Amino acid sequence: MNLALASYALWWREQVRFFRQGSRVFGAFVQPLIFWALFGSGLRASFKAPVGGGQMGYLEYFFPGTVVMILLFTAIFSTISVIEDRKEGFLQGVLVAPVPRSAVVLGKVLGGTTLAVLQGTILLALAPLAGIHLTAVTFSEAVALQMVVAFALTALSFCIAWRMDSTQGFHAIMTLFLMPLWLLSGSFFPARGVPAWLGLLMKINPLTYGVAAMRQVLYPGDLEQARDLPPLGVSIAVTLGFAAATFFVASLLARRRGKDGQ
């Protein structure tokens, strides 16, 4: 009961904090949308679709990756609050409360996950503008997949933010690690035709499987779309494992920080 109440309180705080900051709402949603429109339009003429006989435009190809970009950006913005809470003394107050550290991690991660899925779902509803036909089933499956991907990305961002003492350092890690994680996931360009070393990086990138699962969910039963992508079952299994692993590491880091008194 203590774990559930503590997690709920931190989850609710993240929702209130987010919607009271209009600039965060605007930036986290509009920035990926602008990227989708600008990159999709600018690269449309030079893009050759990996499937469908070259009939797919870049706006359509880039759309699933843009949904994942929104999840990543929201995960980053929501976990910056970990650094801010430490500076303001709020985090220290939470850590001395008689609740498991895993409750603190769960509340923060679920708070960021909820915000990410909410914004990703809004963009997902615009899929017909990219030429992607949605049914109630595919929409529901895509939202469920977003929850897993968003949970994994938020937990990963939490792991990074937990050991950081400044927002500047966190932004540096974001630029050097989190953004390449997204770029090498098949969101921005397909794996077909890339150099061998780059293809290897894409294969070992766990986010690649989340993006691959999103593409296959949005095109159910389309064997042409699934070509060159990992099987859907494998993609979902890797994504679930990614989420479980990042949450485990986040919980472990939270416990260690409490023991060493930092």
Secondary structure, 3 states (H helix, E strand, C coil): CHHHHHHHHHHHHHHHHHHCCHHHHHHHHHHHHHHHHHHHHHCCCCCCCCCHHHCCCHHHHHHHHHHHHHHHHHHHHHHHHHHHHHHHCHHHHHHCCCCCHHHHHHHHHHHHHHHHHHHHHHHHCCHHHHCCCCCHHHHHHHHHHHHHHHHHHHHHHHHHHHCCCCHHHHHHHHHHHHHHHHHCCCCCCCCCCCCHHHHHHHHHCHHHHHHHHHHHHHCCCCHHHHCCCCCHHHHHHHHHHHHHHHHHHHHHHHHHHHHHCC
